[in-house]
Amino acid sequence: MADALITTIKTRQQIERDLRRGSRLTAAPGPDAPRPTRRPDWLKVKVRHGENFSELRNIMRERGLHTVCEEAACPNIYECWEAREATFLLCGDLCTRRCSFCDVMTAKPHALDPEEPQKIAEAVRLMGLRFAVITGVARDDLDDGASSHWAATIRAVREALPDCGIEVLIPDFKGRKEHPRESLSRVIDAGPDVLAHNLETVRRLHPSIRPGFGYDASLELLRWGKELRGDQVTKSNLIVGMGETEEEVYDAMRDLRAVGCDVLTIGQYLQPSVSWHLPVDRWVHPEEFARYKAVGENELGFAWVESGPLVRSSYHAGKQFQSASARLAG
């Protein structure tokens, strides 16, 4: 008689490992990785759970919505939510890509919620936002990379609040069938005020830190944005403290300006977990961030550079757009 099959039951620890966030198992530091060095004073964040924070969180939960503020463990969540600013996470909270720095879960995603565009528009209206930021996970499981869903969300917010500014932080739309430029065109036709796509790191580190994307492909996407709509404000982000040199950051900034990128944000990498994420290479001093801003605006010609230890892509996005628009118009 054949031996009976024994079902393997995974422990909670094994399940969390398989659905880990960040590096591949072969590249991850592992559960025995050393603890990171103590953060310097300029990276300390005070937790503030005020009335606005609680209200915004309730609005999100009641509608089953996700924010990158929570999913990516943003250090500015208390400040931004108290100021009634939030970044919505579109297309669910599971990503088909895995980046070594990111705290969004990697797993097979659920089907898109057809009511999500309207839910986000309603949340933006209830929150009284003047400027909404919408980002989203990569959806390589969809033929159009979910670009139709992105366009529908932009239009829904426009209809709900015609005067509300909209920034979209998009993936590269490498869907299974549709060419990414066609997907990008669909999003731009919906009329976002700011089209953002993050380069995240320098050319040398890009293949290991952001393996699902391509350094040149990300630059090409930003170039297409300007070609498809000449007055489209474009934006990108760089994370420092992951092993790059200062000169490599300047090289990446030059590459972004070469494709017409208008706005750039630069911030410190903060390791989401010790076991499964890239360790912090160095704590970048505020003086270095100041140099990036000065070079970016005064020498390279960015309309605006937001550069600082706690800066994230959507930090002060409305103010960034207003400042950049004023400089571009001048």
Helices and strands as residue ranges (DSSP letters): H 12-18, G 41-43, H 51-62, E 66-67, H 68-71, H 77-82, E 87-90, E 94-95, E 105-106, H 116-127, E 131-136, H 147-160, E 165-169, H 180-189, E 194-196, H 206-209, H 215-228, E 233-240, H 246-258, E 263-268, H 286-294, I 295-299, E 304-307, H 317-329
